[in-house]
Amino acid sequence: MELQEGYELPTKFQLTTPLPGSLKSSRMELTDAAAVSRARAGDADAFRELVERHSRSLFRLAFLMTGNRHDAEDVVQESFLRAFRQLGGFDGRASFGTWVNRIAVNCSLDVMRARRRDNGRLPLDNGDGAEDPVAQLPSTGPTPERIALSGEVRERVAEAMEDLSPTERSAFVLRHFEGMRIEDVGRVLECQPGAAKHSVFRAVRKLRRALEPLVSVTK
C-alpha cells in the first residue's frame, strides 16, 4: 500500500519527550495497527502518535547500541524518517514496535560501522553524565570500593561492548537491556531464534571475560 499522495514528510520529530498537545489527552489512544492504517491514509497526527509512543524506547535502544547521546538522538530521528518512508511496505506480520526497533538497530549499526572505519571508539557517555547506564544503577551504598571502581567499570564496559561484533552487541542489548524474548530478538535481527541465542551467548562470554578482573577485585 502506498502513502496517500501529497502526504508531506515531517521535517523534525521531538523524540524523547511527549509532544505539546499530546494526542493522548485529545482523543482515545489508537492501537499501533490503527495508527499505522491512518498514517498510511494521510493522517499525520496518527504517525505523530506512533512517534510519541515509541520514541523513548527507541532512544534507550539507540543509546545502548551507540554509547553516545548525540548519536542516539540522530539514530532515533533517522529511524522514524525511514519508518515514515517505508510505511507503505509494512506488512504487519511483526508488530510496529518490533519493526521500528529493527530499523533502529540497523541505523545504530550504520553509526557503529562508520565509527569503526574511522578507527574511533564508542563513548559510553556524552560528557555530562546524562543517561549514563552505570550511573542510573541503584546502589546498595557509596562504599569506597564502588566509588573507586565506578569509573574503571564504565571504561571496561565501553571497551568490552565495542569488542563485540555488531550482531553480538545488538543481540545482547535487545535481550539483556530491553528484556526481549529470544524469539523477538531473532525477529528484530531477522535470524532464527537459535542464531540469536548463540549471539547472546557469545556476547555474554566475551563481556564476562573482559570484566572478570574487576569482579575478582570486589570479592
N, C-alpha and C positions, 0 to 999 in steps of 0.2 A: 504494500500500500504506500502511495506517495503522500508526502505532506501537501496540504492544500496550497495551491498556487497563490503567491502573494504573502505567504507566511514569512515574516521577517525574523531573521536570527537575532536574538538579543545580543547586544554588544558587550555586556558585562553582568555577571551574576554576583550577588552578595552571598558568599559561600559558607561562612562558618557561624553566622548569627541569623536569627529569623528576620525576614524582610519586613519593612514598615507596612502596617496594614495587613498583617498576615491573613492569608485566606482561611486559616483555621478558625478565626474568630468571625468571619463574614459569611461563611456558608458551611454546610455539612462537609466534613472531610471526605474526599474521594478515596477510593481504593487506588492502588498503583495502576491496576489494569484499566480502571475507568479514566484515570488521569491521562494515561498513555493514549487511550482511544480519543479523548477530547483534544489532546495536544496534536495528534495526527490530523484532526479535522480543522485545526487552525486556532484552537483555544490557547492563547499564550499564557493565561492565568493557570491553566492546568499544568503546563510544563513548569511554570514558576513554583507550583505546589510540590512537584517532584524534586525540584532543586532544594526547596526548604526542608523537605523530609529527609533527604539523603546527604546533604552537604556535610554535616558534622561527621557522619560515619566515614564518608569518603576522605575527609581531611585527616582523620585519625589514621586511616589505612595508608594514605599517601605519605604522612609524616613518618610512620613506622618504616615504610619502604625506603624513603629517600634520606631520612635523618635530618631534614632541614625544613624549617617552617616556610621559607620563601619558595623553595621548590615544591613543597606540598601544596601551597596555595595555587601555584601555576598548574600543577597536575590536576587539581580539582576543577579549575577553570577549563582546562583543555578537555577533561573527561566529559563535562556537561556539554561543551560545544560539540564534541564528537557524538555524544549521545543524541543531541538535537539533530545533527545532520543525518545520523543513521537510524532515526526513529522509524522511518518507513520500512526498514529491514528487520525490525524487532519482531520476532515471530511468536513470542510469548511462551515458548517451551520452557524457558527458565523465568524466574521472577525478574521484574525490572531491577530490583536490588542486586541480584546476582549478576545480571547483565552489565549494569553500570560499574559494579565492582571489577568485573573483568576488564572493562575499558580503563579504569583507574590503575589496575595492575600493569597493563600494557604501557600506559603513559609513564608510570613510575619506572618501569624497566627501560624505557627510552631515555629517561633522565640519567639513570644509573649507567647505562652503556655509554652515553655521551661523556659522562664524568670519567669513566674508566679509560676512554680513548684519550682524554686529556691528562691521564695519569693523576687525577685528583683523588681525594679520599672523601668518604661520605661523612660529613659532620653530623654529630649526634644532636647538637643544639644550634640555635640560631644566634647565640651570643647574649641573649637577655634572660635566659633561664625559662622562657615560656614554653609550656607543653613538654618539658623535659620528662620523659617516662620514668627515669630513675628518681627525679625529684618528687614526682607525684606518688611514689610508693609510700604506703603508710609505714611509719617507723615504730618499733617497739621501745625506742628510747634513744636519745642522742649520745650513744656511747662513743668514747674516743676512737675506738676501732672503726666504728661505722663512719664517723666523720673523716678519718684518715683515708679510708678505703673508697669513699664515695666517688672522688674524682678519678681514681685509678680504675674503678669498676666501669664508669662511663666510657673511659678511653678504651678499655679492653673490650667492652661490648661493641663499641663502634667498629673497632678493628676486626673483631670476630664476625660481625654481621657483614662487613664488607668482603670478607674472605669467602662468604657463601656464594654459590652460583646464583644467577637471577632466579632460577626456578626454586632452588632451596630457600632463598630468602622470602620469596613470595609465599611458598607453602608454609613456612614457619610462621610468618606474620599472620596469615589467614587462620591457621589452626590455633596458635597459642596466644595471640593478642586479640584477634577478632572472635575467637571461640567457635569457628565454623566446624561443622562435621566434615570428616574426610570426604564424604560424597560431594559436599558443596565446594570444598577446596578443589576437587577434581573438575567440577563444572566450571569454576572460575578460570582455572588453568587449562581447561579443555584437554584433560587427560583422564585416564582410567583411575578409579579410587586407589588401586594398588600402586600405581606410579606416584600418585600424590602422597600416599602414606610413606613410600620409600624416600621421597624428597624430604618430608618432615623428619624422618628418622636420621637421614644423613646430616641435616641441619643441626638437629639436637646433639648428635655425636660430635660434630665439629665445635659447636659452642661449648659443650661440656669440657672438651679437651682444652679449649682456649682459656676457660675460666677456672679450671681445676686448681692452678696455683693460688688464686685468690681465695677459693673455698677452703683450702688447707690452712691458710693463714688464720682464718676465723675460728678454726676448731680449737 
